[in-house]
Amino acid sequence: MFCDARRPCIALPGPEQTRRYEFKVLPGEDEAALLADESVARLLADHGAAAGSEIVRKTVYHFHARIADRWGEGRVWLAGDAAHLSPPFAGQGMNSGIRDARNLAWKLAAVAGGRLGPGLLDSYPAERHGHVAQMITLARRMGAIMGPRTRVHGLAQRLGFRLLSAWPAARSWFAEMKYKPPPRFTHGFLAASMLARRGPVGRLLPQPMLREGPHAGERLDALLGTGFALLGVGVDAGASLGARWDTLVERRVMLPVDAVPELAEHAGMLLLLRPDHYVMARFTPDAVARIIPELEALAAATWT
Ligand SMILES: Cc1cc2nc3c(=O)[nH]c(=O)nc-3n(C[C@H](O)[C@H](O)[C@H](O)COP(=O)(O)OP(=O)(O)OC[C@H]3O[C@@H](n4cnc5c(N)ncnc54)[C@H](O)[C@@H]3O)c2cc1C
């Protein structure tokens, strides 16, 4: 990133020795003139591109920060850019759209298949809206950093980043975008009584590689399947969750902690996972009877 007040620029490495450059079009600038070969060559040369690089595509685009008021009505639902638009600075526009699709697809399948009621679809915007808004805010902040108001401001920023990059932890925090908030649902189709600020309910379960046993070397997601799953970490996952949930849950998986040390914090627990592998509920085997009414009410509410 070139945090340059005169013309902010970002140069992103891509696959197969490609690189994407983005430059700000300045007020009053002629877009066609800026896209002329000589002008593009000058911009690239000023920002470290190899001489004679092949230009695959060049275009001027406009971006927005917008979220639709409603994401669905009746049988029509919006996802991706149709539901929200993000400035490109955080590189999260398509990521957000993929998260939407992952959230919506299994719900549409469950409703179309008659396994859960159409009210389930209301949880889609309820769960996705907050994170989309966070990502757009992040993109706007990153845009503000990349486009400093004055040259002094830009110089101070570049110096600050250079100093920070000498510290490996800070470097990886920025380079790997560790400041990017992970999605976390605070309401939606999950056991609300089990939500805790730092707890796993409402968060995506990590997908470690299994370390030992007959499935060693496989990804946890492959074992969990594409429907609801009950995962016992070091405990049996055979417990009945009541007639409705026993039908909804397609896979029951018991894994010793040694096979998934990444999930050691859940040792002795049962995790009820949605088809998108977000944690819906977490409980001990002896608490099963207590949580059945909450799960039953959650499923029943989708029909009202
Ligand atoms: C310069 C730039 C850089 C970006 N960089 C990143 C990045 O690094 N990372 C990232 O995650 N995101 C990035 N994005 C955002 C990303 O490109 C979009 O979020 C993503 O392409 C949106 O996908 P979509 O399928 O929702 O919509 P679109 O890609 O807009 O697809 C919609 C499709 O529907 C078609 N269509 C429209 N109307 C109809 C109709 N009536 N009937 C049939 N078809 C129709 C359109 O032709 C289009 O093909 C960037 C965007 C820009 C502009």
Ligand as a Chemical Component Dictionary entry (heavy atoms), coordinates in Angstrom:
data_LIG
# 
_chem_comp.id                   LIG 
_chem_comp.type                 NON-POLYMER 
_chem_comp.pdbx_formal_charge   0 
_chem_comp.three_letter_code    LIG 
# 
loop_
_chem_comp_atom.comp_id 
_chem_comp_atom.atom_id 
_chem_comp_atom.alt_atom_id 
_chem_comp_atom.type_symbol 
_chem_comp_atom.charge 
_chem_comp_atom.model_Cartn_x 
_chem_comp_atom.model_Cartn_y 
_chem_comp_atom.model_Cartn_z 
_chem_comp_atom.pdbx_ordinal 
LIG C1  C1  C 0 -11.986 -3.047  -8.173  1  
LIG C2  C2  C 0 -12.628 -4.041  -7.294  2  
LIG C3  C3  C 0 -11.838 -4.857  -6.508  3  
LIG C4  C4  C 0 -12.401 -5.809  -5.687  4  
LIG N1  N1  N 0 -11.593 -6.609  -4.915  5  
LIG C5  C5  C 0 -12.135 -7.551  -4.118  6  
LIG C6  C6  C 0 -11.286 -8.399  -3.336  7  
LIG O1  O1  O 0 -10.062 -8.312  -3.365  8  
LIG N2  N2  N 0 -11.884 -9.313  -2.510  9  
LIG C7  C7  C 0 -13.229 -9.449  -2.448  10 
LIG O2  O2  O 0 -13.709 -10.281 -1.672  11 
LIG N3  N3  N 0 -14.049 -8.654  -3.198  12 
LIG C8  C8  C 0 -13.547 -7.720  -4.039  13 
LIG N4  N4  N 0 -14.361 -6.912  -4.796  14 
LIG C9  C9  C 0 -15.813 -7.080  -4.708  15 
LIG C10 C10 C 0 -16.309 -8.229  -5.555  16 
LIG O3  O3  O 0 -15.866 -8.090  -6.890  17 
LIG C11 C11 C 0 -17.847 -8.254  -5.502  18 
LIG O4  O4  O 0 -18.276 -8.186  -4.165  19 
LIG C12 C12 C 0 -18.379 -9.535  -6.120  20 
LIG O5  O5  O 0 -17.975 -9.665  -7.452  21 
LIG C13 C13 C 0 -19.902 -9.543  -6.046  22 
LIG O6  O6  O 0 -20.373 -10.758 -6.541  23 
LIG P1  P1  P 0 -21.894 -10.958 -6.790  24 
LIG O7  O7  O 0 -22.027 -12.326 -7.404  25 
LIG O8  O8  O 0 -22.684 -10.669 -5.559  26 
LIG O9  O9  O 0 -22.321 -9.821  -7.830  27 
LIG P2  P2  P 0 -21.777 -9.576  -9.300  28 
LIG O10 O10 O 0 -20.347 -9.982  -9.432  29 
LIG O11 O11 O 0 -22.190 -8.176  -9.628  30 
LIG O12 O12 O 0 -22.601 -10.608 -10.164 31 
LIG C14 C14 C 0 -23.945 -10.385 -10.489 32 
LIG C15 C15 C 0 -24.177 -11.042 -11.835 33 
LIG O13 O13 O 0 -25.576 -10.987 -12.145 34 
LIG C16 C16 C 0 -25.718 -10.611 -13.488 35 
LIG N5  N5  N 0 -27.059 -10.012 -13.626 36 
LIG C17 C17 C 0 -27.471 -8.774  -13.269 37 
LIG N6  N6  N 0 -28.767 -8.609  -13.544 38 
LIG C18 C18 C 0 -29.210 -9.779  -14.070 39 
LIG C19 C19 C 0 -30.467 -10.235 -14.540 40 
LIG N7  N7  N 0 -31.543 -9.457  -14.501 41 
LIG N8  N8  N 0 -30.544 -11.490 -15.006 42 
LIG C20 C20 C 0 -29.456 -12.315 -15.029 43 
LIG N9  N9  N 0 -28.240 -11.925 -14.589 44 
LIG C21 C21 C 0 -28.121 -10.672 -14.119 45 
LIG C22 C22 C 0 -24.585 -9.654  -13.755 46 
LIG O14 O14 O 0 -24.284 -9.591  -15.131 47 
LIG C23 C23 C 0 -23.444 -10.307 -12.970 48 
LIG O15 O15 O 0 -22.757 -11.270 -13.730 49 
LIG C24 C24 C 0 -13.815 -5.941  -5.635  50 
LIG C25 C25 C 0 -14.629 -5.120  -6.424  51 
LIG C26 C26 C 0 -14.038 -4.180  -7.243  52 
LIG C27 C27 C 0 -14.922 -3.318  -8.108  53 
# 
loop_
_chem_comp_bond.comp_id 
_chem_comp_bond.atom_id_1 
_chem_comp_bond.atom_id_2 
_chem_comp_bond.value_order 
_chem_comp_bond.pdbx_ordinal 
LIG C1  C2  SING 1  
LIG C2  C3  SING 2  
LIG C2  C26 DOUB 3  
LIG C3  C4  DOUB 4  
LIG C4  N1  SING 5  
LIG C4  C24 SING 6  
LIG N1  C5  DOUB 7  
LIG C5  C6  SING 8  
LIG C5  C8  SING 9  
LIG C6  O1  DOUB 10 
LIG C6  N2  SING 11 
LIG N2  C7  SING 12 
LIG C7  O2  DOUB 13 
LIG C7  N3  SING 14 
LIG N3  C8  DOUB 15 
LIG C8  N4  SING 16 
LIG N4  C9  SING 17 
LIG N4  C24 SING 18 
LIG C9  C10 SING 19 
LIG C10 O3  SING 20 
LIG C10 C11 SING 21 
LIG C11 O4  SING 22 
LIG C11 C12 SING 23 
LIG C12 O5  SING 24 
LIG C12 C13 SING 25 
LIG C13 O6  SING 26 
LIG O6  P1  SING 27 
LIG P1  O7  DOUB 28 
LIG P1  O8  SING 29 
LIG P1  O9  SING 30 
LIG O9  P2  SING 31 
LIG P2  O10 DOUB 32 
LIG P2  O11 SING 33 
LIG P2  O12 SING 34 
LIG O12 C14 SING 35 
LIG C14 C15 SING 36 
LIG C15 O13 SING 37 
LIG C15 C23 SING 38 
LIG O13 C16 SING 39 
LIG C16 N5  SING 40 
LIG C16 C22 SING 41 
LIG N5  C17 SING 42 
LIG N5  C21 SING 43 
LIG C17 N6  DOUB 44 
LIG N6  C18 SING 45 
LIG C18 C19 SING 46 
LIG C18 C21 DOUB 47 
LIG C19 N7  SING 48 
LIG C19 N8  DOUB 49 
LIG N8  C20 SING 50 
LIG C20 N9  DOUB 51 
LIG N9  C21 SING 52 
LIG C22 O14 SING 53 
LIG C22 C23 SING 54 
LIG C23 O15 SING 55 
LIG C24 C25 DOUB 56 
LIG C25 C26 SING 57 
LIG C26 C27 SING 58 
# 
